[in-house]
Amino acid sequence: MSQQPDTPHELLDSLDRTPVESAYDQELAQFAGEDARKVWKGELTREEFFELYDEQFREEFGDDYVPPEGFTDD
């Protein structure tokens, strides 16, 4: 019988990291996911995260991408 994760960090570490079939860039998703965890842990600011990924998200998702407030070119 496997032990249940005690903390959210343990839960994230226990998740299956096998990429799923998708039309989207899996490498971008993996790196962005790792950096999102850094934001959650306080190792990277939200602003730093979007400075790293805003342009890539725009290219990947096109009109479906809605940047967070404060990161628009308008």
C-alpha positions in Angstrom: 0.0 0.0 0.0 1.5 3.4 -1.0 1.6 6.3 1.4 -0.4 9.4 0.6 1.6 12.6 0.1 1.5 14.8 3.3 2.1 18.1 1.7 1.3 19.8 -1.6 5.0 19.7 -2.6 5.0 15.9 -2.0 1.9 15.6 -4.1 3.4 17.4 -7.0 6.6 15.3 -6.7 4.5 12.2 -6.8 2.6 13.0 -10.0 3.2 11.1 -13.2 5.4 13.3 -15.5 4.8 11.3 -18.7 3.8 13.8 -21.4 0.4 13.4 -22.8 -0.4 13.6 -26.5 -1.2 17.2 -27.4 -1.1 19.6 -30.3 0.9 21.9 -28.0 4.7 22.0 -27.3 5.3 19.5 -24.6 8.8 20.9 -23.9 7.4 24.4 -23.3 4.8 22.9 -21.0 7.4 21.0 -19.0 9.7 24.0 -18.5 6.8 26.4 -17.8 5.4 23.9 -15.3 8.7 23.6 -13.5 9.0 27.4 -13.3 5.4 27.7 -12.2 6.3 25.5 -9.2 9.2 27.9 -8.5 6.7 30.7 -8.4 4.5 28.7 -6.0 7.6 28.0 -3.8 8.6 31.6 -3.8 11.8 31.0 -5.8 10.6 33.0 -8.8 8.3 36.0 -8.9 5.1 35.9 -11.0 6.5 38.8 -13.0 9.7 37.0 -13.7 7.7 33.9 -14.9 5.7 35.9 -17.4 8.8 37.8 -18.6 10.3 34.4 -19.4 7.2 32.9 -21.0 4.9 35.7 -22.4 6.4 35.7 -25.9 6.5 31.9 -26.1 2.9 31.6 -24.9 1.8 34.1 -27.5 3.6 32.1 -30.2 2.3 28.8 -29.0 -1.3 29.7 -28.2 -2.0 32.6 -30.6 -5.3 34.4 -30.0 -6.2 31.8 -27.3 -3.5 33.2 -25.1 -4.7 35.9 -22.7 -1.8 37.5 -20.9 -2.2 38.5 -17.2 -3.1 42.1 -16.4 0.0 44.2 -16.8 1.6 42.1 -19.5 -0.2 43.5 -22.6 1.2 45.5 -25.4 -1.9 47.6 -25.7 
